[in-house]
Amino acid sequence: MLEKKYRIERNQTQYILKKGKDSVSKLFIIRYIKNNKEFNRYCSVVSKKIYVKAVDRNKLRRQIYEAIRTASSEIKPSTESFDIVLIPKKRVISAQFEEIEQDIRELIINYGQTK
């Protein structure tokens, strides 16, 4: 699980979804906004359109947070930091954990270092 300081609170998620910039990867839609912290913070929003059952949504959310945790420990911190909301696409249903982890690793490298 992701440490609490790296997670975005629920009330801030709505603000990022409305005001943030967006980008797209193979498995995720990303909404991000610059924050004033020294590190990136993350949140995952899994729609009922992807998984109807809460058990499946929570499992996917846990997989996403685990992939974020492992990927963010491997890269060095950047000068700018962002609040990032990950919204999975329907493709994530057929994806294995390794594919999810690879896609998130690329996202963190892109938005964690070069932006």
N, C-alpha and C positions, 0 to 999 in steps of 0.2 A: 504494500500500500504506500501511497505517496505521503510524505510528511505533511503535517497540517500547514506549515508555512508556505509550502509550494502549491497549495490548493486555493482556488478562487471560491469566495463565499457565494451563496445562492443569489443574494440580492445584487451582487456585482455582475453576475452572469448575464442577466437581462440587459444591463447597460452595455456590455461588450457586444451582445448580439445585435443591439440596435445601432450603436455608434461605431463599432469596430470595422476595420478593413477586412476584406475576405480574400481567401485564396483557396485553391483546390489541389488536392493530390489524388492519387489513385484510389484510395479508400476513404478519404476524409474531406470534409469541408472545414476550413479553418477560419475562425474569426479572431482577430487579434487587435490589441491596442497597447500602446506604450504605457509602462508603469514607472513609478519612481522608486522602485526597489532595486536591490543589487542582484536579483535573480528572477528567472522566469517563473510565472505561476500558471497552473493548468486547470482545466475543467473539461469534463466530457458530458455531452448531452446526447442520450440515446433515445430516439423516438419510438413510440409505440408502433409506428409503421414498419420499423425494422424487426422488432421482436414484440409480440403481443404480451407474452408472459413477463412479469417483473423479474423472475428468476433468471431468464435469459438476458434481459437488459443489464441486470446487475453483474452477471458473469462477464459480459462484454466490457462493461465499465471497469471491472477489476483487471481484466487483461490489458486494457488501454493504460490504466494507471501503472501497472507493472512494467509495461514497455517504456513508458515515460521515465520511470524511476531508473531502469537499467541504462537507457540511452543518455539521460542527463548526467549520470555519474561518469560517463565515458568522455564527455567533451569539456573543454575549458570554458569558463564563463566569459561572456562578451561585455562590451562597454555599455550596450543598451539592453534593456530587459523588457519583456512583454507579458501581458496577460493573454493567454491563448485558450480558446474554447475549441474543442475538437468535436465535430458532428459527423458520426459515421454515415457512409453511404450504404445503399442496399447491397453493394458488392461485398461488404464485410461479412455477410452471412456465410458465404462460401469460402472465405479466406481462412487459412490456418493461422495460428498464433505467430509463427515465424514471419509470415507476410505482414501481419499487423505490426509486429515489432520493427521490421525493416522499413516500412512506410513511416512510422513514427520517428525512427532514428533519422531518416532523411529530413523530415519536417523540423526536428529539433536542431539539426545541423544548419538548416536554412534559416530558421527564425531565431536560433539561439546564438549564432555567431556572425552571420554576414549582413543581417538587416540593420 
